[in-house]
Amino acid sequence: MTENATTHFGFKDVPVGEKAGLVREVFDSVAGRYDLMNDLMSLGIHRLWKAALMDWVAPRPDLTLLDVAGGTGDIAFRYRERGGGPVIVCDINEAMLTVGRERAAENGIGDLTWTVGNAEMLPIESNSVDLYTIAFGLRNVTDIDAALRDARRVLKPGGRFLCLEFSRLALPALDPVYDFYSFKVLPEIGARVADDRDAYLYLAESIRKFPDQERFVDRIKAAGFGRIRYRNLSGGIAAIHSAWKI
């Protein structure tokens, strides 16, 4: 990238070097209310979406999972509850990892590895994990393509990549209703319930900047993955993309 390169932070253009810090500030703000944030963003349906992700993951005790941008432990806990093996939770935000560690201690969930790291340059050995998941985190990464390439790097040959992310509605006629909720209702709820209107506005904007289902398939393919497919959830409000390192 050029010295003066910019990227998006929601609908704003910011210098590339500043985005990670701005995103960190958002999640520092919402870390203690992350479950509430997801409930507000999805009207509570994120719990069903995460269950659908686990259905696709098909946890096994002999498979090691790397969950990226999963600091609060939601995906890790579900993986273990379903009989999964070792889990590494990696998040760029220490505040989110603190929430996850506290939740794990409160629920007696041990033997998890918690690691601070950037999805673009993971502190994980190459060819070392069987499964890579990222849920509602990839759209916050500065360089999505770099993160996809690093996901492939850390996976073992035959390993699987799964991404759960907000996406595009399959019925465009519903876009006006969705936009009204996202940009008018949601930020006001965030202001009243979480005392943070700007954080919720950013999160709504970041969803619109993320590539749609088919364009995201192209990005995954360009990173070197194969056997790519996706499944729409709730009419495309969210989608799970699956790919393999072959």
N, C-alpha and C positions, 0 to 999 in steps of 0.2 A: 504494500500500500504506500501511497505517496505521503510525504510529511504532513500535508494538510488534509488528508483523507477524512471524510465524515461518515457517520452511520446514523441510523435512526434510534431515537429514544422515545418510544411512542410515536407521535407524529412530528416530533422535533428532530432537526438535524444537529448532531453534536460531534465534536472531534472523536475519532475512534478511541483514543486513549482515555477518554473520560467516561465512556458508557458503563464499563464494569463498576466504577465507583458509584455512579448514579443508580444503577440497579441494586448495588449493595445497600445504599441508603434506603431504597424502597423496602427491601426485605428486612433490614434492621428494624424498620418501623412496624412491619406487620408480623414479625416472627412470632410474637407471643399470642397473636390472634390468627395464625395461619389457617387453622381449621375453619374459623369463622369466615375468613376471606374466601376460601374455596366454596363454602356453603352459599355465600352471597353471589359469587361469580357464576355458580352453576345451579342455584336454587336447591342445593343439597344433592344433586344428581351425581356429583363427582364420586361419591362413594360407590355407586353402581358402575361407573366407568372404570374405576380402579379394580373392582371385582372382575370386570370383563378383561382388563389387562392381565390379571392373574390367571384367568382361564387360558389366555393365549400363551402366557409364560410357561404354564404347566410345571410348577415347582417340583424339584426332585432333590433328595438329600445329597446326591453326588455332584450337583451343579453349583458352582460359585457364581453369585450374582454381584455385579457392580451396579448400584443405583446412583445415578448422577443427578445433582440438583435435588436430592432427596433428604435434605437435612433434618426435617422433622420426623423422619422414620416411617411415614405412612406406607410406602411400598415395601420397605424392608420388613416391617412387622407383618404385613400380609403374606409376604413370601415365606417367612418362618412359620406362620400359623398354618399355611398350606403344606407344610412338610419340606420346605426348601432347605438347602444346605447353607454354607458360609455366605455372609453378606458383607460387602464393603459399601458404606454410605459415603459418598463424596459430594461436598457442597462448597462453593466459593465463599459462603457466608457463615462465619463462626456463630452468629446469633441463632441461625436456623439449626445448626448442629447442636448447640446448647439445649434448645428445645427438644430435639430428638433424644439426646442422652437422658434428659430428665424424664421424658415419657417412657423410655426403655426401663429406667430404674423403677419408676412408679408401677410398671406392669410386669416387673420381674423378667424382662427379656434381656438375656445376656449374650455374650459371644458374638457381638457385632463390632465391626471395625469402622471407626468414624474418622474421616480424613478431610482436611481442608484442601481444595484444589479447584483449578479452573478447567472447565470442560474442554477447552481448546488445547490444553497441555496437561493432561491428567498425570498425577504422581503415581502411576500404576505401570507395572512392567508390561512390555509387549507380550501378546499371545498368552495371557495369564488368567482370563476369566471366561466363563462359559456363556454368561448372559449379561447384557447391558440394557438397563432400562433408564428412561428419563421421562418424567411425568410433569407436564406443565412447566418445564424449565428451559427447553431449547430455544423458545422464542426470546428469552432474555439474554442469550449468549451474543457477544459482539460479532463473532465470525462463525456462523452456523456451519459453513462448509469445513472449516478447520475442526470443529467439534465432531462432525461426522467422520472425518478422516481419522481422528484420534480414537473414536469409538471402534473403528475397524482395527486400528493398531493394537488395542489392548485385548481384543477378543481372540480366543483360540481359533485356529482353522475349524470351521464348522460351527462356530459360535453364532449367537443370535442377538440382533439389535431390535429393541422395541421402544417406540416413542408414542406416548399418549399426550396429545396436545389439542387445544382449541383449534377449530378449523373453519370450513365454510359450509353454510347451509346448503343442503341438497335442493331445497325449494327457494329460489331467489325471491319469490313473492313475499316471503316472510322476513326479508331483510329489513324493511322499515321498522317492524315491531322489535326485532332483535337490536337494531341500532338505537332505538329509543330507550330500551332497557339498558344497553351498554353505556351510552354516553350521557343519559339524563338521569335515569333512576339509580343505577349502580353507584355513581360517584356521590350522590346525595345520601344513599344508604351508608356508604363508607364514611362520609362526614359525620353522620349522626351516631352510627354504631361504633365505629373504630376511630373517630376523630381524625380522619386522614383522607380527605377528598382526593388530593392530588395522586396519592398512591393508587387508588382505585381507577382513576381516570387513565393513568399510565398503563395499568394492566389491561384495560379495555382497548386502548389504542394499540398496544403491543400485539393483541390478537389479530387485529386487522392487517398488521404489517407482516405477519407470518405467511409463508407461501401456502396456497391452497393444496388440496390433496394430491392432485396430479403433478403440480410443480414440485412438491416436496418429494414425490417419487423420483423425479429427474435428479434432484439434488442428492438423494441417497445413492442412486445409481452412479452418479459422477464420483462419489466417494469410494467406489469400488465394491459395493455390496451387490449381491444377487438374490434371486427368488423374492423379489419385493412385492408386497401386497398391503392393502389397507382395508380397514373396516370402519365405516361411519357409525357414530354413536349419536343417538337423539337427533337424527335427521341431519347429521353433519356439524352440529355445534362443536363436537369433538370428534377425533379420529385416532385410531391406533394404526401405526405403520410398523410393519414387521419386515426384517431383511436378514440375510445370512452372509457370513464371511465364508466365501467358497473359492 
